[in-house]
Amino acid sequence: MIGSGIFRTPSDIAALVGSPLNVMLVWLAGGVVTMCLALSLAELASMFPRSGGLYTYLREAFGDRSAFLFGWTFLLINPANWAAVSLIFASYFAIVFPAAAGHAKLIASVAVLCVCTVNIVSTRLSSRFNWLFTFVKGAALLGLSVGILVATRQGAPIGSAAPAPLSGNWGVALVAVLWPFEGVAAAAAMAGEVRNPRRNLPLGLIGGTMFVLLVYLLVNAALLSALSIDAMAKSDSVFFDAATVAMGEFGGLAIGLAALAATFGALSAGATCDPRVLFAMATDKLFFARTGDVHRRFQTPYIAIIVSGALAIMYIWVRTFEELASQFVLGMWVFYAWCVLGLIRLRRTRPEIDRPYRAPLYPVLPILFVAASGWLLINSFVELPLTSMINVAVILTGIPVYELWRRLTLDRPGA
């Protein structure tokens, strides 16, 4: 979950809600909504501990058509997440290496190409990258946030912490804040490759979400202690600016390096987890067969990785960061809500399935999540109409594609 969003999104949130109190409340709200999703996914993951994540759960709950629509949308929209992450990597790369300034799209494209290559060559190597970057970014965020808080208490400039009424554009702010929490769904896609998934998946999903929420609240408290709300809103590299104010050039360089590690690690993790969804669909003969091809030498789903990487690089050159982040969140959140509805359906239609973990406060939390998702999506049509319409168009085009797919493939004898 902790990837690139936390290094960019706080400035967007500050611009949208306009006060320190509102900033903290939006992050808390995003964490609560994500926790409701994590609790529901934990039950689904314990029921179906296989690779594929949301694709698997939708297929079990609603059948092939729903699963195909998710895979189709995932194929076209998920690379927007890779593109957004790579653009944040490029912005901090230019801070650490000033000679690279002005070449953000090229640097972002090279970053995507690098992580795709690593994940094609070796799953073991990519896993080691992910572990290394996870440790570095977690330690850096905690250490630098505490450092900023300590430095500001000792006399560095302190941002305004005056309370303000609950105002601002909360709908768009919630869309923005949900992106840094992204990862809870991606983790479920690796269920088939996790040891003791019935125990470890719920533990990882729930414990990870709680930990990340606490880290994000600490980070924002540190940013607000060093920068005014106006300074946060205007910053393109808010953590770098806060660290520089609080700890001088050393702090700025440290956070720049931490951001590079975090964003590159997030890209690497995406290239590891995300293609498994397309691979699982192809294996089930519910998607284009070539996306399930495994490299003869490296034993990795290289076609799925190449397709996702190519789309991400294309998006880098045609869309802005804000458009990419919003498109990804809104496009995927439809299926998150659909999946939680699937949990409710499975409780009613298939009560005999073994459930090593059961979501607490059922059905209150699942219904709360579906209601929050519905409000988010409806509000997005008002505040972000173009992005919302594009996402709807992508999903709807999947319906005729699925029907054509059934005629050409699924209905063949022996298919």
Helices and strands as residue ranges (DSSP letters): G 5-7, H 9-17, H 20-47, H 54-62, H 64-96, G 98-100, H 104-121, H 123-153, H 170-178, H 184-188, G 191-193, H 197-226, H 229-234, H 238-273, H 275-283, G 289-292, H 302-318, H 321-349, H 364-383, H 385-405, I 406-410
